[in-house]
Amino acid sequence: MIKGVGAKTTALFSKLHIETVGDLLYHFPHDYDHFEEPVTISQLEAGKTYSIIAAVIGTPATVRAKNLVITRVKAGDSTGMIQLTYFRMPYIKSTLKPGMRFVFRGMVKKTGQNVITMEHPRIFSLEEYSKLAGTMQPKYGLTNGLTNHMISKCMREVLDQLPIEEYLPQEMTDAYRLMSLPAAFEKIHFPTAAEEMLNARKRLVFDEFLAFLIQIKRQKEINETLFVDDMLSAASETDQLIEALPYELTNAQKRVWREIEQDLQGHTAMNRLIQGDVGSGKTILAFLALLLCACNGRQGCLMAPTEVLAAQHLESLMQLKETYDLPVNPVLLIGSMTAKQKREVYEEIASCRANVIIGTHALIQEKVRYRDLSLVITDEQHRFGVRQRELLANKGNNVHILVMSATPIPRTLAIVLYGDLHVSVLDELPSNRLPIKNCVVNTDYRPKAYAFMQKQIDAGRQVYVICPMVEEGEMEGLENVTDYTDKLKQVFPESVRIAALHGKMKAAVKQEIMDAFAAHQIDILVSTTVIEVGINVPNATVMMVENAERFGLAQLHQLRGRVGRGKEQSFCIFMTGDESGGKNKRLDVLNRSNDGFFIANEDLKLRGPGDLFGIRQSGLMEFALADIYQDSDILLYASQAADEVLDRKAVLNEKSPFFIKKSIDYRTI
C-alpha cells in the first residue's frame, strides 16, 4: 500500500485503470513542464507557454455566461499588461489581491482586440518558483479529483521503495547503448534534463519491442509446424458470388483472394494479414473465405474489436445470404447479450448449426465450444494481441488465421511487426469512390467550419467532431469531449441534435449512442478516437478533428475513414491548435493525399523527438510507450536483439521478466 492513498484516492486511480503499483509505474508522463526562467510580458508570443512575474492590478471581476462562471483580472510588469482568465474558480479572488506579485505560468493567447491573455495560468509564489526553476516536472494524464501532485508523490514513493532489477545481460545493454532498467524508470518519471528523459524512454521502448518481437518470432516457428489434416477444397459458390456481385472486384482484391484461396487449400495452416486502406474491400474477401469454409462443412468465425462493428458485419453477411442464397448460417455472439441469448448461441455453435460466428472477445470465452472450427478472422488486428489470436485459434485444430487491418504500416516495419504472418496488400480503391476533400486550418477558421457544418446538416447530412481528451484536466490546452459538446450546444440552434461519445462510457451506453447516430437521430457526434473503428454511417459527410497536430498521421487517416462511405462528397477539417501560425508539415501530407500507404511512409519520415508527447497512435500494437513510427530505429534494433535471444538462447535474468509491470501486479495501490 502507498502511504496516504485511501479508498477515495484508490477509486480515482481506478478511473485511470491504475489498480496496482505496476500500473502506476507504467502510467508514464505525457509531457514535462520545463520550468525556465520567467520572461517579461513584452517577450510573450501567442501559442507558447511562459512563466512571468507580474503584479495583480485592480480587483478580479466575476461574470456569468450561461452556466459558466468566469473570473478575469489584470496583471502587469514594467513592460506591459496581461489579462488572466479563470473558469469556474470564483474563489480565486481571495488569492489575487491588488498589488501582490506572483509567478503566473500558462499558454499565451491573443484576442481579436490584440489583448494578451492567459487562460487558467498556474500561480506560484516567487519562492515556490525559484525552487522549480531549471527543472523538468512530469505531467500525467489525470481525472477529476486526482492531481498531478498526488500522482507525482505516489510515483516518488514507489520508486524509492520498490526494488527494480535489470534482466538484460551486460553485453546487450552495452551493444545497444541502453540505460539500466532501474535508472530508466527513475529518469522517465523524474528527469533532470531532456537527454536523460530521452535515454530512459529509449530503454523502455526497447523493452516493449523486445518482448513483443520474441513472442512474434516464437509464434512464427510454431506456425511453420501447423499441418492441416483435413484440407479444404475449392468451392464453386465463391466464384458464383464474385460473378453475381453488383460491382467488379479490383485487381488487388482478385490477387489477394487467389492468395487466400491457395492458403485455405494448402497443407499448412494459413497465417495471413490483409493490409489495406479503409474502403479497399477487405470485408468481402473475409466473407468469401468464410463461404469457402462453410461449403466444406466447416465453421469459421470473425472477431471484431467492437460490438457495433460485429453487428454491422452480421447484417452485411445476412444481406448477401438472402440476396444470393448462400449456404451460410451466421450467428452473433457479443458480451452485451443476455445469459439466455448466449446459451442459445453456444448451442448453435456446438451443434454446428451455425457455420459462421461473428462477434467480439466473447468468441474466446471458455464456454464457447466449436464443433469444427477451421478458420479464424480478426478485423483490425492491431486491436488484438498475439495471445488473444492464439486463444481463438486454439478453439480448433490447426485452424487457418486471417487478420485484417486498415492501419497502413510501411513495408519495412510490417516485415518486423507481422513477422509471424504472410502480408497481402490491397493497394487499390474501387473506382466509384469520391476522394475526400481536406483542409488544414487554425482556430481562426472555427466560425466558418461551424457554418459549413450547419450547411451540411441542413442538407440532411451528419458530422463527426473529434477531440483528443474526454474531460477537462487530462492534458492542458487540449479540447475535451465533455466541454466541447456543451460549447456546440450553445453555438448551434436547438434543432441540431448533438451527443457525446467516449471510451469511459459503459459499453451499453456507447452502443446506444452509436446506434442513434447510425439511425440519424443525432446530427453531430462529438467523440474521442473511440470511433476510429467500429462505426459505419454513409450519411456522415464531415469530420472535424480538433488539436489535429497532436495525433499521428496514420491515426488521423483512420479517423478520416469514418466519412466518404456514401455517395455524397465528404470533407475532413483538420483544426490545429498551433496559434503561432507555424506550418505543420505532417498535417500538410494529409491535406495533399488520401493514400494511406503514402501517408504512413511520410509519417515515418516526419515524426521525430518533437512529437514525443503527441497523442500516440491509439492502441497501435498495444504498446504502452512505444510508437512504431517515431521509434522505428529502436524497433529494428530490438528485432536484432530478439534474434540474438532466440538464436543463442541468451539467458535473461528470470527475476525480472520483460514487463516488470507484470512481476509486481500483486502489489495493490
C-alpha positions in Angstrom: 0.0 0.0 0.0 1.2 3.5 -0.8 1.2 5.9 2.2 -1.7 8.4 2.1 -3.7 6.5 -0.5 -7.1 5.7 0.9 -10.3 4.2 -0.6 -11.3 7.5 -2.2 -8.0 8.1 -4.0 -7.8 4.4 -4.9 -11.2 4.8 -6.7 -9.8 7.8 -8.6 -6.7 5.8 -9.6 -9.0 3.1 -10.8 -10.7 5.5 -13.2 -7.3 5.8 -14.9 -7.0 1.9 -15.0 -4.3 2.1 -12.3 -5.0 -0.8 -9.9 -1.5 -1.9 -8.9 1.9 -0.5 -8.3 2.9 -1.9 -11.7 0.1 0.0 -13.4 1.3 3.2 -11.7 4.9 2.7 -12.9 3.6 2.3 -16.4 1.5 5.5 -16.2 4.1 7.5 -18.0 4.2 11.3 -18.2 2.5 12.6 -21.4 4.7 15.7 -21.2 7.0 17.7 -18.9 6.9 21.2 -17.5 10.2 22.8 -18.3 10.4 25.5 -15.6 12.6 28.0 -17.4 13.4 31.5 -16.0 10.5 33.9 -16.2 10.3 36.3 -19.1 8.8 39.8 -19.3 5.3 40.4 -20.7 6.8 42.2 -23.8 8.6 39.0 -24.7 5.4 36.8 -24.9 4.4 35.1 -28.1 0.9 33.6 -28.8 0.7 29.9 -28.8 3.6 29.2 -26.4 3.8 28.6 -22.6 5.7 31.0 -20.5 6.3 32.0 -16.9 6.0 35.7 -16.0 6.5 37.6 -12.7 3.6 40.1 -12.5 1.7 42.2 -10.0 -2.1 42.0 -9.7 -3.8 45.2 -11.0 -7.2 46.0 -9.5 -9.8 43.6 -8.1 -10.7 40.5 -10.1 -14.1 40.7 -11.8 -16.5 37.7 -12.0 -19.2 37.4 -14.7 -21.7 34.6 -15.6 -22.0 33.4 -19.2 -25.0 30.9 -19.1 -23.9 28.2 -16.7 -20.2 29.3 -16.7 -18.6 31.5 -14.0 -15.7 33.5 -15.5 -13.2 35.4 -13.4 -10.9 38.0 -15.0 -8.0 40.0 -13.6 -5.3 42.2 -15.0 -1.6 41.8 -14.1 1.5 43.7 -15.2 5.2 44.3 -15.1 7.4 47.2 -16.2 7.0 46.1 -19.9 3.2 45.7 -20.2 -0.1 44.2 -19.1 -1.8 40.9 -19.4 -5.3 39.6 -18.8 -5.7 36.4 -16.7 -8.9 34.4 -17.1 -10.2 31.6 -14.8 -13.3 29.4 -15.4 -15.4 28.0 -12.6 -12.9 29.5 -10.0 -14.7 32.4 -8.3 -12.7 31.7 -5.1 -9.5 32.9 -7.0 -10.5 36.4 -5.9 -9.4 35.7 -2.4 -5.9 34.8 -3.6 -5.3 37.5 -6.2 -5.2 40.7 -4.2 -4.3 44.0 -5.8 -0.5 44.7 -5.7 0.5 41.2 -4.9 3.3 39.7 -7.1 3.2 36.1 -8.3 4.7 33.9 -11.0 2.0 33.1 -13.5 2.6 30.2 -15.9 0.4 29.3 -18.8 -0.2 29.4 -22.6 -0.4 32.8 -24.1 -3.3 33.8 -26.4 -4.2 37.0 -28.2 -7.9 38.0 -28.6 -9.4 39.8 -31.6 -8.7 43.2 -29.8 -5.0 42.2 -29.7 -5.3 41.7 -25.9 -2.6 39.4 -24.5 -4.3 36.7 -22.2 -3.5 33.6 -20.2 -6.4 31.2 -19.5 -6.1 29.2 -16.3 -2.4 30.1 -15.6 -0.9 28.3 -12.6 0.0 30.5 -9.7 3.3 30.3 -7.8 4.8 32.3 -5.1 8.2 33.7 -6.0 9.9 31.3 -3.5 8.0 28.3 -4.8 9.0 29.0 -8.4 12.7 29.6 -7.5 12.9 26.0 -6.3 11.4 24.7 -9.5 13.4 26.9 -11.9 15.6 24.8 -14.2 13.8 21.5 -13.5 11.6 19.2 -15.6 8.4 18.2 -13.8 6.3 15.3 -15.1 2.7 15.9 -16.4 0.4 12.9 -16.1 -2.9 12.0 -17.5 -5.5 12.9 -14.8 -9.1 12.5 -13.9 -11.3 14.9 -11.9 -10.2 14.8 -8.3 -6.8 13.4 -8.9 -4.0 16.0 -9.1 -0.6 15.8 -10.8 1.0 16.5 -7.4 -0.7 13.4 -5.9 0.5 11.1 -8.8 4.0 12.5 -8.6 4.1 12.0 -4.8 2.9 8.4 -5.1 5.4 7.7 -8.0 8.3 9.1 -5.9 7.4 6.8 -3.0 7.1 3.7 -5.3 10.5 4.4 -7.0 12.2 4.9 -3.6 10.9 1.7 -2.1 10.4 -0.8 -5.0 13.4 -2.9 -6.0 13.7 -2.9 -9.8 16.2 -5.4 -11.2 18.0 -5.5 -14.5 17.2 -8.5 -16.7 19.2 -7.9 -19.8 22.8 -9.2 -19.9 25.5 -6.5 -19.7 26.8 -7.2 -23.3 23.3 -6.4 -24.7 22.8 -3.1 -22.8 26.4 -2.2 -23.9 25.8 -3.2 -27.5 22.6 -1.2 -27.9 23.8 1.7 -25.6 20.8 1.2 -23.2 20.4 2.8 -19.8 19.9 0.3 -16.9 16.2 -0.6 -16.2 16.1 1.0 -12.6 17.6 4.2 -14.0 15.1 4.2 -16.9 12.1 4.2 -14.6 13.6 6.9 -12.4 14.5 9.2 -15.3 11.3 8.7 -17.3 9.3 10.0 -14.3 11.8 12.4 -12.8 14.4 13.5 -15.3 16.8 16.4 -14.6 17.5 17.0 -18.3 15.9 16.3 -21.6 18.7 13.9 -22.6 18.1 11.8 -19.5 14.4 11.5 -20.3 15.1 10.5 -24.0 17.6 7.8 -22.9 15.1 6.5 -20.4 12.4 6.4 -23.0 14.7 4.6 -25.4 15.3 1.8 -22.9 11.7 1.3 -22.0 10.6 1.3 -25.7 13.3 -1.2 -26.4 12.0 -3.5 -23.7 8.4 -3.3 -25.1 9.6 -4.1 -28.6 11.9 -6.9 -27.5 9.1 -8.7 -25.5 6.7 -8.3 -28.4 9.1 -9.5 -31.1 10.3 -12.5 -29.1 6.7 -13.6 -28.9 6.1 -12.9 -32.6 9.2 -14.9 -33.7 8.4 -17.8 -31.4 4.9 -17.8 -32.9 6.4 -17.9 -36.4 8.3 -21.1 -35.5 5.1 -22.7 -34.2 3.1 -21.6 -37.3 5.6 -23.4 -39.7 4.8 -26.8 -38.0 1.0 -26.5 -38.1 -0.1 -29.1 -40.6 -3.8 -29.3 -41.7 -5.1 -32.9 -41.5 -8.4 -32.3 -43.4 -7.7 -29.8 -46.2 -10.4 -27.6 -47.7 -11.4 -27.9 -51.3 -12.3 -25.2 -53.8 -15.9 -24.1 -53.8 -17.8 -23.0 -56.9 -20.1 -20.9 -54.7 -17.3 -18.4 -54.2 -16.8 -17.9 -58.0 -20.6 -17.6 -58.4 -20.8 -14.9 -55.7 -17.9 -12.9 -57.3 -19.7 -13.0 -60.7 -23.1 -12.0 -59.1 -21.9 -9.0 -57.1 -23.2 -5.7 -58.4 -19.5 -4.5 -58.7 -16.3 -6.0 -60.1 -13.5 -6.8 -57.6 -10.5 -4.6 -58.1 -7.3 -6.2 -59.5 -5.8 -6.0 -56.0 -8.8 -7.9 -54.5 -8.6 -10.6 -57.1 -4.9 -11.0 -56.4 -5.3 -11.3 -52.7 -8.3 -13.6 -53.0 -6.2 -16.0 -55.0 -3.6 -15.9 -52.2 -6.2 -16.6 -49.6 -7.8 -19.4 -51.6 -4.4 -21.1 -52.1 -3.7 -20.9 -48.4 -7.0 -22.4 -47.4 -6.4 -25.4 -49.7 -2.8 -25.9 -48.6 -1.2 -28.5 -46.3 -0.2 -25.9 -43.6 -2.4 -23.6 -41.7 -2.8 -20.1 -43.2 -1.4 -17.2 -41.2 -2.1 -14.2 -43.4 -2.6 -10.4 -43.0 -4.7 -8.4 -45.4 -3.5 -4.8 -45.1 -5.5 -2.2 -46.9 -6.9 1.3 -46.7 -10.4 2.0 -45.4 -12.8 1.1 -48.3 -10.3 -1.1 -50.2 -12.6 -4.1 -49.9 -11.2 -6.3 -47.1 -14.6 -7.4 -45.8 -15.9 -9.1 -49.0 -12.6 -11.1 -49.1 -13.3 -12.2 -45.5 -16.8 -13.2 -46.4 -15.6 -15.2 -49.4 -13.2 -17.1 -47.1 -16.0 -17.8 -44.6 -18.2 -19.0 -47.5 -15.5 -21.4 -48.8 -15.1 -22.8 -45.3 -18.9 -23.3 -44.9 -19.1 -25.0 -48.3 -16.7 -27.6 -46.9 -19.0 -28.3 -44.0 -16.7 -26.4 -41.5 -17.0 -23.5 -39.2 -15.4 -20.0 -39.5 -15.5 -17.1 -37.1 -14.9 -13.3 -37.5 -13.8 -11.4 -34.4 -14.3 -7.6 -34.5 -12.9 -5.0 -32.0 -16.3 -3.5 -31.2 -19.9 -4.8 -30.8 -21.1 -2.2 -33.3 -18.7 -3.4 -36.0 -19.6 -7.1 -35.2 -23.3 -6.3 -35.6 -22.6 -4.5 -38.9 -20.6 -7.5 -40.3 -23.5 -9.8 -39.4 -26.0 -7.5 -41.1 -23.9 -7.3 -44.3 -23.4 -11.1 -44.4 -27.1 -11.7 -43.9 -27.9 -9.4 -46.8 -25.5 -11.4 -49.0 -27.0 -14.7 -47.8 -30.6 -13.6 -48.6 -29.7 -11.9 -51.9 -27.6 -14.7 -53.3 -28.9 -17.7 -51.4 -25.6 -18.5 -49.8 -25.2 -21.7 -47.7 -24.1 -19.9 -44.6 -25.9 -19.8 -41.2 -24.3 -16.8 -39.3 -24.9 -16.0 -35.6 -23.8 -13.1 -33.5 -22.0 -13.5 -30.1 -21.2 -10.3 -28.1 -20.7 -9.5 -24.5 -23.9 -7.4 -24.0 -26.2 -10.4 -24.8 -28.3 -11.8 -22.0 -27.3 -15.1 -20.5 -30.2 -16.8 -22.2 -29.3 -15.4 -25.6 -25.7 -16.6 -25.1 -26.7 -20.1 -24.1 -28.8 -20.4 -27.3 -25.9 -19.2 -29.5 -23.5 -21.6 -27.6 -25.8 -24.5 -28.6 -26.0 -23.4 -32.2 -22.1 -23.3 -32.3 -21.6 -26.6 -30.5 -24.0 -28.4 -32.8 -22.5 -26.8 -35.9 -25.9 -25.5 -37.0 -24.1 -22.1 -37.0 -21.3 -22.3 -39.5 -20.3 -18.7 -39.4 -19.8 -17.0 -36.0 -19.4 -13.2 -35.8 -18.6 -11.5 -32.5 -16.1 -9.7 -30.2 -13.9 -11.0 -27.4 -16.9 -13.1 -26.4 -15.8 -15.6 -29.1 -12.8 -16.7 -27.0 -14.7 -17.3 -23.7 -14.2 -20.7 -22.1 -17.9 -21.6 -22.5 -17.8 -21.4 -26.3 -17.3 -24.8 -27.8 -16.8 -25.1 -31.6 -17.8 -28.3 -33.3 -15.4 -28.0 -36.3 -13.6 -24.6 -36.3 -11.4 -24.3 -39.4 -11.0 -20.5 -40.0 -10.4 -17.6 -37.6 -10.6 -14.0 -39.0 -9.8 -11.0 -36.8 -10.7 -7.5 -38.0 -8.5 -4.5 -37.1 -5.9 -7.0 -35.9 -3.7 -4.4 -34.0 -6.6 -4.3 -31.5 -5.9 -7.9 -30.5 -2.7 -9.1 -29.0 -0.9 -12.2 -30.3 -2.2 -14.1 -27.2 -5.8 -13.3 -28.0 -5.4 -14.6 -31.5 -3.8 -17.8 -30.0 -6.8 -18.3 -27.7 -9.2 -18.1 -30.6 -7.1 -20.3 -32.8 -6.9 -22.9 -30.0 -10.6 -23.4 -30.2 -9.9 -25.6 -33.2 -7.2 -27.9 -34.5 -4.5 -26.1 -36.5 -7.0 -23.5 -37.8 -6.4 -21.1 -40.6 -5.8 -17.5 -39.4 -6.7 -14.4 -41.5 -6.2 -11.0 -40.0 -7.3 -7.7 -41.5 -6.1 -4.1 -40.8 -6.9 -0.7 -42.2 -3.8 0.7 -40.4 -1.3 1.4 -43.1 2.2 0.5 -42.0 5.4 0.9 -44.1 6.6 -2.3 -45.6 10.0 -2.1 -43.7 8.1 -2.1 -40.4 5.4 -4.5 -41.4 8.0 -7.2 -42.1 9.2 -6.9 -38.5 5.8 -6.3 -36.7 4.0 -9.0 -38.7 6.9 -11.5 -38.7 4.5 -14.4 -37.9 2.2 -13.6 -40.8 2.3 -13.5 -44.6 1.3 -10.0 -45.7 -1.2 -9.2 -48.6 -1.6 -5.6 -49.5 -4.8 -4.1 -51.0 -3.2 -1.1 -52.7 -6.2 -0.1 -54.9 -9.5 1.5 -54.1 -12.8 0.9 -56.0 -13.2 3.5 -58.9 -16.6 4.7 -57.8 -15.4 6.3 -54.5 -15.3 10.1 -54.3 -12.0 11.3 -52.8 -12.4 13.1 -49.5 -11.7 16.9 -49.7 -9.3 18.0 -46.9 -8.3 21.3 -45.3 -5.8 22.1 -42.6 -6.8 25.3 -40.7 -6.1 27.0 -37.4 -8.7 28.0 -34.7 -9.5 31.3 -36.5 -11.4 29.2 -39.1 -13.7 27.7 -36.5 -16.7 30.0 -37.2 -16.5 29.2 -40.9 -16.2 25.5 -40.0 -19.3 25.7 -37.9 -21.2 27.5 -40.7 -20.2 24.7 -43.1 -21.3 22.0 -40.7 -24.7 23.7 -40.4 -25.0 23.8 -44.2 -24.3 20.1 -44.4 -26.8 19.3 -41.6 -29.4 21.4 -43.4 -28.8 19.2 -46.4 -29.6 16.2 -44.3 -26.0 15.1 -43.6 -24.2 14.3 -40.3 -21.0 15.4 -38.7 -18.2 14.0 -36.5 -16.1 16.2 -34.3 -13.0 14.5 -32.7 -11.4 15.8 -29.5 -8.2 14.3 -28.0 -9.5 14.3 -24.4 -12.6 13.1 -22.6 -12.8 15.7 -19.8 -11.1 18.9 -18.6 -7.8 18.5 -16.8 -6.4 15.4 -18.6 -4.0 17.5 -20.6 -3.6 21.2 -20.6 -4.5 23.2 -23.7 -6.4 20.4 -25.5 -10.1 20.2 -26.4 -12.1 17.7 -24.5 -15.4 16.0 -25.4 -17.4 17.0 -22.3 -16.8 20.7 -22.6 -16.8 20.8 -26.4 -20.2 19.2 -26.5 -21.6 21.9 -24.2 -20.0 24.6 -26.3 -21.5 23.3 -29.6 -25.0 23.2 -28.0 -24.5 26.9 -27.4 -23.3 27.6 -30.9 -25.9 25.6 -32.9 -29.6 26.0 -32.8 -31.7 23.7 -30.6 -32.9 21.8 -33.7 -29.4 20.4 -34.2 -29.1 17.2 -32.2 -25.7 16.9 -30.5 -24.3 14.0 -28.5 -21.0 13.0 -26.9 -19.2 9.6 -27.1 -16.0 8.5 -25.3 -14.3 5.4 -24.1 -15.1 5.9 -20.4 -18.8 5.2 -21.1 -20.3 1.8 -20.4 -20.5 -0.5 -23.4 -24.3 -0.4 -23.5 -24.3 3.4 -23.5 -21.7 3.6 -26.3 -23.8 1.1 -28.3 -26.9 3.1 -27.8 -25.3 6.4 -28.9 -23.6 4.7 -32.0 -26.9 3.1 -33.0 -28.7 6.5 -32.6 -26.1 8.2 -34.8 -26.4 5.4 -37.4 -30.2 5.9 -37.4 -29.8 9.7 -37.9 -31.2 10.5 -34.5 -28.0 12.6 -33.9 -26.7 15.3 -36.2 -23.3 16.0 -34.6 -21.4 13.3 -32.7 -18.5 14.7 -30.5 -16.2 11.9 -29.8 -12.7 10.7 -28.9 -10.9 8.3 -31.1 -13.2 5.6 -29.9 -14.9 5.9 -33.3 -11.7 5.2 -35.1 -13.0 1.8 -35.9 -16.4 0.2 -35.5 -18.9 2.6 -36.9 -20.2 2.9 -40.5 -22.5 5.8 -41.3 -22.6 6.5 -45.0 -24.7 9.7 -44.3 -21.8 11.3 -42.4 -20.0 13.7 -44.7 -18.0 15.9 -42.4 -15.1 15.0 -40.0 -13.5 17.8 -37.9 -10.5 16.9 -35.8 -9.6 19.3 -33.0 -5.9 19.6 -32.0 -5.0 17.6 -35.1 -1.3 18.4 -34.7 -1.3 16.1 -31.6 -2.2 12.9 -33.4 -0.2 10.6 -35.6 -0.8 10.8 -39.3 -1.8 7.1 -39.6 -4.4 7.6 -36.8 -5.8 10.8 -38.5 -6.1 8.9 -41.7 -8.0 6.1 -39.9 -10.3 8.8 -38.4 -10.9 10.3 -41.8 -12.0 6.9 -43.0 -15.3 7.4 -41.0 -16.5 9.7 -43.8 -16.6 9.2 -47.5 -18.6 6.0 -47.1 -21.6 7.1 -49.1 -22.4 8.6 -52.5 -22.1 12.3 -51.4 -18.9 14.3 -51.3 -17.2 14.2 -47.9 -14.9 16.6 -46.2 -12.3 16.5 -43.5 -11.2 19.6 -41.5 -8.0 19.3 -39.5 -8.1 22.0 -36.9 -4.7 22.8 -35.5 -4.3 24.4 -32.1 -0.9 25.9 -33.1 -1.7 29.6 -32.8 1.8 30.7 -33.6 1.0 30.2 -37.3 3.7 27.7 -37.8 3.1 25.4 -40.8 2.7 21.8 -39.8 4.4 19.7 -42.4 2.8 16.5 -41.2 -0.7 17.7 -41.5 0.1 19.1 -44.9 0.7 15.5 -46.0 -2.9 14.6 -45.1 -4.1 17.7 -46.9 -2.4 16.5 -50.1 -3.1 12.8 -50.1 -5.8 10.2 -49.3 -3.4 7.3 -49.9 -2.9 5.5 -46.5 0.4 3.9 -47.5 1.9 7.1 -48.8 0.8 8.8 -45.6 2.3 6.0 -43.4 5.7 6.4 -45.2 5.6 10.2 -44.7 4.7 9.7 -41.1 7.8 7.5 -40.7 10.0 10.3 -42.2 8.4 13.2 -40.3 7.9 12.0 -36.8 10.7 12.9 -34.5 11.6 13.9 -30.9 9.4 17.0 -31.2 6.4 14.6 -31.5 7.3 12.6 -28.4 4.3 13.7 -26.4 1.6 14.0 -29.0 -1.4 11.7 -28.8 0.0 8.3 -29.6 -1.3 6.2 -32.5 -4.2 5.0 -30.4 -3.6 1.4 -29.2 -1.4 0.6 -32.2 0.1 -2.8 -31.5 -0.9 -2.3 -27.8 2.3 -0.7 -26.7 2.3 1.4 -23.5 5.0 3.8 -24.6 6.4 2.8 -28.0 5.3 4.3 -31.3 6.3 2.3 -34.3 6.7 5.4 -36.5 8.6 7.6 -34.1 10.7 4.6 -32.7 11.3 2.7 -36.0 15.0 2.7 -35.4 14.6 1.2 -31.9 12.2 -1.4 -33.4 14.9 -2.6 -35.8 17.5 -2.8 -33.0 15.1 -4.8 -30.9 14.4 -7.2 -33.8 18.2 -7.9 -33.9 18.2 -8.4 -30.1 15.2 -10.8 -30.3 17.1 -12.9 -32.9 20.1 -13.0 -30.6 18.0 -14.2 -27.7 16.3 -16.9 -29.7 19.4 -18.0 -31.8 21.9 -18.1 -29.0 19.3 -18.8 -26.3 20.7 -15.9 -24.4 19.9 -16.1 -20.7 17.8 -13.3 -19.4 17.5 -12.7 -15.7 14.4 -14.5 -14.7 14.0 -12.4 -11.6 12.7 -9.6 -13.8 10.5 -10.7 -16.7 10.2 -8.5 -19.8 7.4 -6.4 -18.3 8.3 -5.5 -14.8 4.7 -4.3 -14.6 3.6 -7.9 -14.6 6.0 -9.0 -11.9 4.6 -6.5 -9.4 1.0 -6.6 -10.2 0.2 -8.3 -6.9 1.2 -5.2 -5.0 -2.0 -3.1 -4.8 -2.2 0.6 -4.7 
